[in-house]
Amino acid sequence: MSVRSYSFLFLFGLVLRLGFLAWNWHTAPDWNIDALGYHHLAVNLLARRGFSLNTAPPFQPDGIRTPGYPLFLVLVYALTNVTPRAVLILQALLDAITAVVVADMTWRLARARGVALLAGFLYALLPLAWRYAAELYVESFLAFWLTFTFWLTLWVVQTTERRRMSGALALGVVTGFSLLVKPNVLLLPLFVAGILLAHRLFRHMLVFTAACMLVLTPWVARNVLVFGHPTLSLAFMNNLARVSAPATLAWAQHETIAPWTPRWEALFSQVVNVAAREYPALFATPEADLSPRQVYQRQAALADAAQAIIRAHPRAFLISHLAGALRGWQPLEQRFWYARLTGVGWEATFPDGFIYHLMTKGWQQTPVLASTLFFFFLTWRLIQLVGAGLGAIWLYPRDRAFVLALVLFIFYVTTLPGPIAYDRFHMPIMPLLHVFSAAGLVGLWRMARSIRQRMSTAK
């Protein structure tokens, strides 16, 4: 692959992302609760108030988020006098680089120039990537580090023996930092280590492991000092109580409930009541007055209560989790673009859902733009998934361990959110998915061309 091809791909992706950012400049970023949280963490770190979400004393240490993305914001804020939009410009730049990394990883795996360029351009053209690069969310930043991690893994496997050891060291650092960006990818080191072991790179796997642990140790040590336990994040216990348990109760009671609605919160209060009966003193104290170690104990008590509910309803837990993960694959992009282009919310236009509206009122009373957007994104999602499945099969013989690890990692990341899965949680693995989608689409094209040639010859 030539530098010229990669340069054009980078510029193409960058222009699209900066163009989208310029179009939304007057409203960017979207200051929702997650964006505000990362912003406050960065501002407090800059002001030496510690790793805290609070905007006023006491600045209680946060144990749910990890420091990777806030440290990135700190670096940008320190250079730009706390200018959030400067972060969005840098994220656009980084996401354009991600498209190049996707193309080069595909090239190293497939050794086919057309497949590699298609993978890079498909990701460069992805509207979902434009959106999240233009927000103070961690997903676009994480997408770069995950893609870079797997690219570097492939490089270590394919490079010369003389360069492998330094590559394994860098791979450990990059993988460890990826975990500090978002703890949801906790199992990432296992996938990388599995690839190294499958290629019999035992010494390199040990170096990788040591480097990864070295990166994580300061943060884990901080949590030991603050919360009294060697944990990467309290997010896992929090999600168990706030997400898995209410979803399990809802399914067990044959209720269909959207996350974070009043009924969802009422089910979460049942989890709180179970924990409060076990630890009345801990839950009688306002959360703001708890010490960090008591915060951990309270979160552990909620997690224990959630686990008891899940053990009582294992089937409801499994179904609610898998059903949520499957729903997460339905396209939602049409909602954003429809609202952005018309100024009217998708839910306001279709309060009972688009399909119900179409079935009851017909095409004539359905806005043309809404129909076009819905079926465009639905068709593209189907092409994406079918292409990815075929691409994984086609690429599997090239490097069985790498392809299998990539497929399982994509499945892991997209299944983990369960009941709260949606396109934002899929964003970090979209670059990896397009490696397979491009291979599958090229394979389909070649198959169709071969069939056409045979039919022509037969005539």
N, C-alpha and C positions, 0 to 999 in steps of 0.2 A: 504494500500500500504506500502511496506517495504522500509526501508532506503537503503537496498541493491539494490533494483530495481531502485530507484532514482539515486543512486550513479553510477550504470552501465550506465544509460541513460545519466547522466551528462558527464561521461568520454567518452562515444561514440560520443556525440555531440561535445565535446571539441576537440577530436582527429581529427574529420573531418574538423573542422574549422581551427585548427592550421595547419593541413596538407595542406589545400587550401592556407592558408596564406604563408606557407613555399614555396609552389610551385610558388607563385606570389611575393615572397619577394623582388626580384630585381626591380620590377616595382611598388610596393605598397608604398604609396597610389597613386591613380589617382588624380593628381593635377588639377582637372577641376575648374571652377569658384566657385562652391558651396563649395568644399573642401578648396580652398584657402580662401574663405570668412570666414569660421569658424576658420581656422588657424590664420588669421590676427586678428580676434576678440579676440581670446585667447592670442595671443602675446601682443596685445595692452593692454589688461586687466592686464597681468603680469607686463608690463612696466608702469602701472598706467597712460595710455593715454586715458582711458575711453573706452566705448563700441563703437568702431569705426572700420570700414572696411579699412580705409586709411592706406597706408604704409608710408606716409610722411605728415608733417604738411600742412594744419590744419587738426586735427583729428576730422572730423565731426561726431557727434553721429549718430548711425544707428537706424532706427525705424522699420525696416522690420523683422529682425531676433529677436528671443527672447533669453534670456541668459542661458537657461538650459544646452544645449549641449556645448556652449563655456565655461561655468563654469566647466564642466566635463573635458574638454581639459586643462583648467587652472590647475586643480588639478593634472592631469597626468604630464603636462609640468613642473610644479613646482618641482615634485619629480624626474623627469628624465632629467632635463636640456633641455627642448623643444625637445623631441624625438617623432615625430608623430607615428612611428611604435609601440611604447609602447601602444599607444591608441588602435591600432588594436588588439594587444594581449589581452588587457583588454576587448575589445568588443567581442572577440571570447569567452572569459570566461563568460561574461554576457549573450551572446546569448545561450550558453550551459545551463546556469541556466534557461533561458526562456523556453527551452524544458522541463525542470523539472516542472516549474510552469504550463505549458500547461497540462502536465500529471496529476498533482495534481488537477488542476481545473476541468479537465474532470472526474477524480475520484469522486470529491465532487458532481458533477452534475449527473453523470450516475451511480455511485456506481457499476461499472463494471471494474475489473482489466484489462481485455484484451483491452477494449476500451481506457482506460486511457493510457496504455503503447503504444498502437498503435498511439494515438494522439501525444505523446511525441516523438516517434521514427520517425513519419512522418515529424514532424518539424525538428528534428535533421538531417534528410536526405535531407532537402530542399536545393538545390544548390543556390537558390536565397538568402537564409539567409547566406550562406557561403560568397557569394560575397559582400554583403553590410556590413557584420561584418568586412570585410577586407578593408573598405574604410573610409575616414573621412567624412562620410555622417551621418546625424542625424537619418536616418530611422531605423537602427538596434538598436540604443540606445532607440528610441521611442517605438519600438516593445516591449522591456522589460517593460517599464513603463506602457504601455497600458495593457499588459497582467497581470502585477502585480496589476494594479488598479482593473480589473475585478475579479481577484482571491481574492483580499482583500474584495471586495464587497460581493462575495459569502461567504467568511469566516464570515463577520459581520452578514449576514443573518442567517447563520447556527450555530453560536457559542452560548454559554450560555449568559444569560442576564448580568451576572456580568462582562463579558469581552467585551460586545458590545460597551460600551461608549468609551473605549480607542481605540477600533478598528475603530469606526466612526471618531475619531480624527485623527488617522493615515491615514485613507482613504481620508480625506480632504486634508491632506498634500501631499499625493502621487498624488491625482488628480490635485491639483493646480500645482505641479511641472511638471506633464505631459503637461499642457498647456504652461508652460515656456520652455519646450523642443521644441515644435512646435505648433504655434497658430492655425494650421489647425484643431486641435481637440477641438476647442472652445466649442462645444456643449457637450463635454464629461461629465461635471458635471450634466447636465440635465438628461442624461441617468442613471447615478449613483443614482441621487436623485429620479428618477422615480422608480427604483428598491426598494429603501428604503421605499418610500411611499407606494408602492404596498404591502409591507410586514408590513405595519402599524408601521414602526419605525420612528415616527414623531420627537421625541426628538433627536434621533440619526441623523436624517436628518438635524436638525438645527445645531448640533455640527459639522457635516460634512461640511455644508455650511460655517459656521464661520471659520473653519480651512482652507478651500479652499481659502476664501477671504483674510485671513491673509497672506497666502503664496503669493498671487498675488498682494496685496496692495503695497509693496515697488516698484515693477516694474511699476505698473500703475502710482504711484506717481511720479516716475522718468520721465515717459512720459509726465505727466502734466507739470512738471517743464521745460522739454526740448522742447516739441512740443506744449504745451498749451492745450492739450486735454487728457482726461482719456481714453487712448486706450491701448489694449494689443499689437497691432502690426499694422503697415501700410500695411501689406501684402495683406489684403483684398481689400483695395482700389487699390493697385498696380496691383493685379491680374484682377480686374474688367477692368482696362484700358488696361493692356498689353496682357490679354488673352481673356476675354469674349467679349469685343467690337470688336477686329479684327476678331475673329471667327464668330461673328454675322454678320459683314459686308461681310465676305467671303461667308457665306451661303446665305445671302440675294441677293448677286450678282452671285450666282450659280458657285462659284469658289471652287476648292479643293486645299487647301494650307496647307503645313506643318508648324507647329509653328517655329518661329524664322528665317524663310527664308526671303530673301529680300522683297518679296511681302507681307509677314506678317508684316514686319517692315513698309512698305509703308502704310498699312492699319492702323497701330498704329499711324503713322504720321497724319492721318486724325483726330484721336481722339485728338492729340496734337493741331492741328489747330483749332478745335472747342473750346477747352479750352483757347487757346491763344487769340482768338477773344474776349472772355469774360473777360480775365485778361491779357491784353497786357504787362503791366509793369512787372508782375510776370514771364512771359515767355521770356521777352527780356533779363533778367539777366541770365548769365551762372549759371548752377546748383551748381557749386563749390563755387560760391560767395553768395549763398543764406544762410540765417540764418536757424537754425533748424525749427523755427516756419514758415518760408516762405516755407521750404521744405514740411511741412505738408499742408500748404495752396495750394501749387502747386499740391500735390498728391490728395487733396480733389477736386480741380478743374478738374483734369483728370478723377477722379471717377464720378463726376457730368456729364461730357461730355459722358463718357461711358454709364451711366445710361440713358441719353437722347437717345443714339443710340439704346440701348436695348428696351426702351419703344416704339421706332419707329418701331422696328422689333421683337416683342415678340416671334413670331413663329420661326423665324430664330435663336434666342437666345436659345430657348428650344431645338430645334432639334440639333443644333450644340453642345450644352452641353451634351445632352444625347448620341448622336452619338459618341462623344469623350470618354465619360465614358465607353460605350460598347466596343469601340476599345481598351481601356486600358486593357481589359481582354484577348486579343489575346496574345499567348505566344511569348516572345521575347528572351527567354534564349538561343535558338538555335543559335542566332546571336553571342552572346558572346562566347559560347563554340566552335563554328565553327572557329571563328577568332583565338581563343586561341590555338586550336589544330592544325590548318593548317597554321597560320600566314597570311591568306588571309581574307579580310573583307567580311562579308556576302553580303553587298550592292554591292561590287565590283564583286562578283560572280553572283549575281542575281540583276542587276540594275533595272529591271522591276518587281521585286518581284518573290518569289519562285513559287507560284501557276502559274503565267503567263509563267514562264520558263518551268515548268513541262508540261503545256498544249500545248505549242508550240514546244518544243524540245524533250519531252518524257523522259522516265526513263533512256534510254541508255546514254543520254548526261547530266544527272544530277548526281553530285557526291554522292556516296553511303552514305558517312558520313553526308552530308547535309540532305538527305532524312531521314536517321535514326534519326538524332537529331530533325528535324522538326516534324515528326510524333510521336516521343516519348514524346516531351513536349506538343504537341497538345492533345494527348491521356490522358496524366496525368492531364492536365488542365480540360478536360471534366470530368474525374473521380473525380477530386477535387471538381468541382462545383456541379455535380450530387450528390456526396456523402454528400456534405455540406447541400444541400437542403433536402435530406432524413434524414440526421442526426438532423437537426433543428426540423423537424416534429416529430421524435422519442423522442427527448429530451424535447420537449415543455411541456408535462404533468409533468415533473420532477420539473420544476420551471418556470411557464409561464412568469412571469415578467422578470426574468433574461435572459431567452432564447430570448424573444422578443426584449429586449433592446440590446442584443448582435447582433442579426440579423440586427436591424435598424442601429446600430452603424457601422457595417461593410458596409452596404449600403451607409451610410452617408460619410464615409471616402473615399470609392472608387468612389463615384459619384462626390464629391466636385471638383476634379481637372478638370473635364469636358474635354475640347479640348486638354489639355496637359497630360491626364492620361496615365500612362504606368506602368510597373511592379515595378518600384522604389516607386511609390506612394502607391502601394498595400502592400509593404513589412511590414509596421507597423501592419497590421491587419492579416497577415498570421498565426501567432500563434493562434489567435481567430478562424480563418476559419478552422484550423485543428482540433479543438475541435469537430466541426460538421462533418467534413469529416471522421474522425475516427469512429464516431457513425454511420454514414450512411453506410460506408463500412462494418462494423461489422454486421449491420442490414441486408444488402444485402447478406452477407455470410450466416447468419442464415436462411434467407428466402430461399436461394438456397438449403441449406442442408435439410430444412424441406420439400421442394418440392421433392427432391431426395429420401428422406425417404418414403414419401407417394407413390411415383411411385414404389419403391421397394416393399412396402407392398401390393400394388395393384396387382403386378405380382405374 
